Amino acid sequence: MKLITSPYNALYKELKLLATSSQERRKRGRTLLDGIHLSQSYLQHGGSPVLCVVSESAIAHPEAADLIAQCESSGVECVAMPDAQYKVLSQVENGVGLLFMIDTPQFTAPAVLAQSAVLLDNLQDPGNLGSILRSAAAAGIKHIYCSSGTALAWSPKVLRAGMGAHFLLEIFENVDLSAVMTTAQCPILATSSYAEKSIYDVDLTGSVAWLFGHEGQGVAEDLMTQASQQVVIPHLGKMESLNVAAAAAVCFFEQVRQTQT
C-alpha cells in the first residue's frame, strides 16, 4: 500500500479539493464517501471505488482491514497517509479513518414521469436532502429529481445524512422540474398548510410524484400551479408547519401504509 506523506502530492491535492469544494465535485464528476458505513454500503450496492484511502491508525482496524482487502482483491488502488493529513479530508469526528473516492453515478431520467418519485425544488439544506433520500429509499421510491437550485446530492454532508440511501436510488440533478411535470402520467402532490384536503383522505395506492420545495419559501408558485393537487398534513400543535424532511417522511409512509392495507 502506497504511503502519501506530502501535502503537495497530486493525488492528495485532488482529494482535498473533493473534500472541500462542491464546484470541484461537480467539475470532476467525483465525490468522497467518508467512513466505514458509507464505504460498506457502496461496495454492497454500488460497485468498486476509484480509490480507497486509509489513515495509518486505521489500517489494522478490523472493519477497515476488511474493506481494504475487498478493494485490493478487485484491483482498486489503496493508499495510506498520516492521521493528521487524513483528518484534513474527513468531516467525521471520532470515526474509523477510511474513505472512498468514487465516480458520481449518472442516470438518464425516464422520458415520462410514470412511477412514484420525489421532485425537489431549490431544497438547500444538505441534512434535509439526505434525510429525504433516506426516507424515500426506505419507502421504496427510486427516482429523485433535483432542480438546479437544490443542494448537490453527492456532497459529503448529504451522503452522510443519507446513510447509504444514494446507492438504492436513481438521482437526477439539474433538472427542469416544470418540463418533467408536463410528462406526468401519475398525480403530482404538493403539501401546503393552506390546502383543504388532508393527505390521509387522498388515494395513494398508485404511483405518486411528491413535490417539495425550499425550506423557507416552499415550492415555487409556477410549479405549485402544475401540481395535480395540494394536500395538508394535519397537526395538533401550534407550529405553523413541519420541517420539509419530516413532512416528506409522513407523505412517503402514508403511501406505504395505504399500499399495504
matplotlib code that plots the C-alpha trace (Angstrom):
import matplotlib.pyplot as plt

x = [0.0, 1.4, 2.0, 1.4, 3.1, 3.5, 0.6, 1.9, 1.3, -1.0, -3.4, -3.7, -4.4, -7.2, -8.7, -8.5, -10.4, -13.1, -13.4, -13.8, -15.3, -18.8, -17.7, -14.8, -17.0, -19.4, -16.5, -14.7, -17.7, -16.4, -17.0, -15.8, -17.6, -16.4, -16.4, -16.9, -20.7, -20.9, -18.0, -19.6, -22.9, -21.2, -19.4, -22.6, -24.8, -22.7, -19.6, -15.9, -14.5, -11.8, -9.6, -9.5, -7.9, -7.0, -5.3, -2.3, -4.0, -7.0, -5.0, -5.2, -8.8, -10.8, -13.6, -11.2, -8.9, -11.8, -12.7, -9.1, -8.9, -12.0, -10.7, -7.3, -8.9, -10.8, -7.8, -8.7, -5.7, -5.4, -3.3, -2.4, -1.5, -0.6, -3.6, -3.1, -3.1, -6.1, -8.2, -8.0, -10.1, -12.6, -15.6, -16.4, -15.3, -14.1, -14.7, -12.5, -10.2, -11.3, -12.9, -13.5, -13.2, -15.9, -17.2, -20.6, -23.3, -25.0, -28.5, -30.8, -34.2, -37.2, -39.0, -42.2, -43.0, -45.0, -43.8, -43.5, -40.9, -39.7, -39.3, -37.2, -37.4, -34.5, -34.0, -30.8, -30.1, -27.8, -29.2, -32.8, -31.9, -30.1, -32.9, -35.5, -33.3, -33.1, -36.9, -37.6, -35.3, -36.9, -40.4, -39.3, -39.3, -36.5, -36.5, -35.4, -35.5, -33.5, -33.7, -30.6, -31.0, -31.1, -28.0, -25.6, -26.9, -23.5, -21.8, -20.2, -22.8, -25.8, -24.1, -23.7, -27.3, -28.5, -26.8, -26.3, -29.7, -28.0, -26.9, -30.5, -31.8, -31.6, -30.9, -31.3, -29.7, -30.0, -33.5, -36.1, -38.9, -41.6, -40.6, -40.6, -44.1, -45.6, -44.8, -46.5, -48.7, -49.4, -50.7, -48.2, -48.9, -47.6, -48.0, -49.4, -50.6, -53.4, -54.7, -58.1, -57.7, -55.8, -53.1, -55.0, -58.0, -56.1, -55.8, -52.1, -52.4, -51.0, -47.9, -47.5, -44.9, -44.2, -43.2, -41.3, -39.6, -37.2, -37.1, -38.4, -40.1, -41.6, -42.4, -42.1, -45.5, -45.3, -44.5, -47.2, -49.8, -48.6, -49.3, -52.3, -53.4, -52.3, -52.6, -52.2, -50.6, -52.9, -51.2, -52.5, -49.8, -49.4, -46.4, -47.2, -45.6, -43.3, -39.7, -39.6, -37.8, -40.3, -43.2, -41.7, -41.4, -45.0, -46.1, -43.9, -45.1, -48.7, -48.3, -46.6, -49.4, -52.1, -50.4, -50.0, -53.6]
y = [0.0, 3.4, 5.9, 9.6, 12.0, 15.1, 17.7, 18.6, 15.2, 15.5, 12.8, 14.3, 17.7, 16.2, 14.6, 17.8, 19.7, 17.0, 17.2, 20.9, 22.2, 21.5, 23.1, 20.7, 17.7, 18.8, 19.6, 16.3, 14.1, 12.6, 12.6, 11.1, 8.5, 9.3, 6.4, 2.7, 2.6, 4.5, 2.6, -0.8, 0.3, 1.3, -2.0, -3.8, -1.8, 0.4, -1.4, -0.6, 2.8, 4.6, 4.8, 3.7, 6.0, 5.0, 6.7, 5.0, 4.4, 2.7, 0.2, -2.5, -1.8, -5.0, -3.3, -1.1, -4.0, -6.0, -3.2, -2.7, -6.4, -6.3, -3.3, -4.9, -8.1, -6.1, -4.2, -0.9, 1.3, 1.8, 4.5, 5.4, 8.7, 10.1, 10.7, 14.5, 14.6, 12.3, 14.5, 17.4, 15.2, 13.9, 15.5, 12.5, 13.0, 10.0, 7.7, 5.0, 6.7, 5.3, 6.8, 6.0, 8.2, 7.3, 8.5, 10.2, 7.9, 9.4, 8.3, 9.1, 10.2, 8.4, 10.1, 10.3, 10.6, 7.5, 5.9, 7.1, 9.8, 12.8, 16.3, 18.7, 22.4, 24.5, 22.4, 23.8, 22.2, 19.1, 17.4, 17.8, 16.5, 13.4, 12.7, 12.8, 10.5, 8.1, 8.1, 7.7, 4.7, 3.2, 3.7, 2.1, 5.2, 5.1, 8.2, 11.6, 14.8, 17.7, 21.2, 23.2, 25.2, 22.1, 21.1, 18.7, 15.3, 13.7, 16.1, 14.5, 16.1, 14.8, 11.4, 11.1, 12.1, 9.6, 6.7, 4.7, 5.6, 7.1, 3.6, 2.4, 5.4, 7.0, 10.7, 13.2, 16.6, 20.0, 19.0, 21.4, 20.3, 22.1, 20.1, 16.9, 17.6, 18.2, 14.5, 13.2, 10.1, 10.0, 12.5, 15.2, 16.1, 19.1, 19.7, 23.1, 24.4, 26.2, 23.1, 21.8, 18.1, 16.0, 13.7, 10.9, 11.4, 11.1, 7.8, 7.0, 3.3, 4.0, 5.9, 9.4, 12.1, 14.2, 17.8, 19.6, 23.0, 25.4, 25.2, 28.8, 29.7, 26.4, 25.3, 28.0, 29.3, 28.3, 24.7, 24.7, 25.5, 22.5, 20.1, 17.9, 18.6, 20.3, 18.4, 19.3, 17.2, 17.7, 18.5, 19.4, 21.7, 25.4, 25.1, 26.5, 23.7, 20.7, 20.6, 19.6, 16.3, 15.4, 16.3, 14.1, 11.2, 11.5, 11.5, 8.6, 6.3, 7.2, 6.0, 2.8, 2.3, 2.6, 0.3, -2.4, -2.1]
z = [0.0, -1.0, 1.8, 1.0, 3.4, 1.3, 1.3, -2.2, -3.6, -6.7, -5.5, -2.1, -3.6, -5.7, -2.6, -0.6, -3.4, -3.5, 0.3, 0.4, -2.9, -4.3, -7.5, -7.9, -7.2, -10.0, -12.3, -11.8, -11.5, -8.4, -4.6, -1.3, 0.8, 4.3, 6.8, 7.2, 6.8, 3.5, 2.1, 3.1, 1.6, -1.7, -2.0, -1.3, -3.8, -5.9, -7.1, -6.7, -5.9, -7.8, -4.7, -1.1, 1.4, 5.0, 7.9, 9.3, 12.6, 10.9, 8.8, 11.5, 12.4, 11.6, 9.6, 7.7, 7.0, 5.6, 3.2, 2.2, 1.4, -0.7, -2.6, -3.2, -4.4, -7.0, -8.2, -6.5, -5.6, -1.8, -0.2, 3.4, 5.0, 8.4, 10.7, 10.7, 6.9, 6.7, 9.1, 6.6, 4.2, 6.7, 8.3, 10.5, 14.1, 16.1, 13.2, 11.6, 9.2, 5.9, 2.8, -0.8, -3.9, -6.4, -9.7, -9.2, -10.6, -13.7, -14.7, -17.6, -16.5, -17.9, -20.9, -18.8, -15.1, -14.6, -11.3, -7.8, -7.5, -5.5, -7.1, -5.1, -5.9, -4.6, -1.4, 0.0, 3.4, 3.0, 6.1, 4.8, 1.4, 2.8, 5.2, 2.3, 0.3, 3.2, 3.7, 0.0, -0.2, 2.9, 1.3, -1.9, -4.0, -6.5, -8.7, -7.3, -9.4, -8.2, -9.6, -10.3, -7.1, -4.9, -2.9, -4.6, -3.7, -3.8, -1.3, 1.8, 4.1, 2.1, 1.7, 5.5, 6.1, 3.5, 5.3, 2.1, 0.5, -2.5, -3.7, -3.8, -5.8, -9.2, -8.6, -11.5, -10.9, -12.5, -13.7, -15.3, -13.0, -15.0, -18.1, -16.1, -14.7, -18.1, -18.9, -15.7, -16.1, -12.3, -9.8, -8.6, -5.0, -3.1, 0.6, 1.7, 5.1, 3.1, 1.4, 2.3, 1.7, 4.2, 3.0, 4.8, 2.6, -0.7, -2.6, -2.6, -3.7, -7.1, -8.3, -6.9, -7.6, -4.4, -4.9, -2.1, -2.1, -0.4, 3.4, 3.9, 0.6, -0.2, -3.8, -6.5, -7.4, -11.1, -10.1, -7.5, -10.2, -12.1, -9.2, -9.6, -6.0, -2.8, 0.4, 4.1, 6.9, 9.9, 13.2, 16.6, 18.0, 17.3, 15.0, 11.6, 9.6, 9.7, 8.6, 4.9, 5.7, 8.3, 6.0, 3.3, 5.6, 6.7, 3.0, 1.9, 4.8, 4.4, 0.9, 2.2, 4.7, 2.0, -0.4, 2.3, 3.6]

ax = plt.figure().add_subplot(projection="3d")
ax.plot(x, y, z, "-o")
ax.set_aspect("equal")
plt.show()
